[in-house]
Amino acid sequence: MKIEIIPCLEDNYAYLIKAGEHCAVVDPSEAAPVNAALDRLGWEPSFILNTHHHIDHVGGNLELKKEYGATIVGPGKDAARIPGLDVGVDEESGWEFAGEKVRVLEVPGHTRGAITFVIGGNAFTGDTLFSLGCGRLFEGDAPTMWASLSKLMSLPNATRIYCGHEYTESNGRFALSLEPGNSALGARMTEVKNARMEGWPTLPSTMGQEKKTNPFLRPDSWEIRKALGMTNADDADVFGEIRRRKDNF
């Protein structure tokens, strides 16, 4: 399986997935950079996959569907807000790509219908889980989002995380404000800064990396709990406070 990262807008990423003769586009915010990458690679997509309804993830749907006749696959529970949706999926239905089963995880919180596609050892998390961060709680509360992130954390540590935005460096600065003693986080931030200086994406990360360095997956960290003054709180409450502080960071 080949995966191509496509920068879009100011800090979005779309993705091309190629397996044999099968090709899919994930979260095309706009059509032009996707078309340019397809032309360069000589690929033609049969599918467009959407993780959630926000315009910076579905803005290119209709133009790409018209151009290639691609089938649009997205969250069935949010069908009314996915432009051109052909196939609505959920955890029960799953999906299939290139003859292989695709796991669909329902991960509400950022939006109520958000999903993650797990294709092989790759998780396309949209705006639910970022590298060193997570999405804002636009359509859910802290317990809902914490349950969704906990579901993602059950994936194998080697799972590659492909998220919707290049937010890693700014997320890392916030993470260090809560957990400066995390040596794995410090080492990762050095790598992130070097990558960005060279103009390279910081993705994919892995679930193992996220568990060690992403504060939103670490509400059990003693250092984070001490920084928040929440040493005896529930994980969901600690997560909620981390999210509140990031909103104002």
QUIDAQUI-V718542 format. One record per backbone hydrogen bond with DSSP energy under -0.5 kcal/mol. NH is the residue of the N-H (numbers start at 1). CO is the residue of the C=O. If there is no record, write none. Layout:
nh: [NH | NH]
co: [CO | CO]
//
This chain:
nh: [2 | 4 | 6 | 7 | 8 | 12 | 13 | 14 | 15 | 16 | 17 | 18 | 19 | 22 | 24 | 25 | 26 | 27 | 27 | 29 | 34 | 35 | 36 | 37 | 38 | 39 | 40 | 41 | 42 | 43 | 46 | 47 | 48 | 49 | 50 | 57 | 58 | 59 | 60 | 61 | 64 | 65 | 66 | 67 | 68 | 69 | 70 | 71 | 73 | 73 | 74 | 76 | 78 | 79 | 81 | 82 | 83 | 85 | 86 | 87 | 89 | 94 | 95 | 97 | 100 | 102 | 103 | 105 | 105 | 106 | 107 | 107 | 109 | 114 | 115 | 116 | 117 | 118 | 118 | 119 | 119 | 120 | 122 | 123 | 124 | 124 | 125 | 125 | 126 | 128 | 129 | 130 | 130 | 132 | 133 | 135 | 138 | 139 | 139 | 145 | 146 | 147 | 148 | 149 | 150 | 151 | 152 | 153 | 154 | 154 | 155 | 159 | 160 | 161 | 162 | 162 | 163 | 164 | 166 | 167 | 171 | 172 | 173 | 174 | 175 | 176 | 177 | 177 | 178 | 178 | 179 | 182 | 183 | 186 | 187 | 188 | 189 | 190 | 191 | 192 | 193 | 194 | 195 | 196 | 197 | 198 | 199 | 200 | 204 | 205 | 207 | 208 | 210 | 211 | 212 | 213 | 214 | 215 | 217 | 218 | 221 | 225 | 226 | 227 | 228 | 229 | 229 | 230 | 233 | 238 | 239 | 240 | 241 | 242 | 243 | 244 | 245 | 246 | 247 | 248 | 248 | 249]
co: [18 | 16 | 14 | 5 | 12 | 8 | 164 | 6 | 26 | 4 | 24 | 2 | 22 | 19 | 17 | 47 | 15 | 25 | 49 | 27 | 30 | 31 | 32 | 33 | 34 | 35 | 36 | 37 | 38 | 38 | 23 | 23 | 71 | 25 | 73 | 54 | 54 | 55 | 28 | 58 | 60 | 61 | 62 | 63 | 64 | 65 | 64 | 46 | 48 | 71 | 87 | 89 | 75 | 76 | 78 | 79 | 81 | 82 | 72 | 72 | 74 | 90 | 102 | 100 | 97 | 95 | 118 | 103 | 116 | 104 | 105 | 114 | 111 | 111 | 51 | 105 | 124 | 103 | 116 | 117 | 122 | 118 | 119 | 160 | 117 | 122 | 123 | 162 | 162 | 125 | 125 | 128 | 133 | 130 | 130 | 128 | 136 | 109 | 110 | 141 | 142 | 143 | 144 | 145 | 146 | 147 | 148 | 149 | 150 | 151 | 152 | 156 | 121 | 205 | 123 | 160 | 161 | 126 | 11 | 165 | 167 | 168 | 169 | 170 | 171 | 172 | 173 | 174 | 174 | 175 | 175 | 179 | 181 | 182 | 183 | 184 | 185 | 186 | 187 | 188 | 189 | 190 | 191 | 192 | 193 | 194 | 196 | 195 | 161 | 161 | 159 | 157 | 206 | 207 | 208 | 209 | 210 | 213 | 214 | 215 | 218 | 221 | 222 | 223 | 224 | 225 | 226 | 225 | 230 | 234 | 235 | 236 | 237 | 238 | 239 | 240 | 241 | 242 | 243 | 244 | 245 | 246]
//
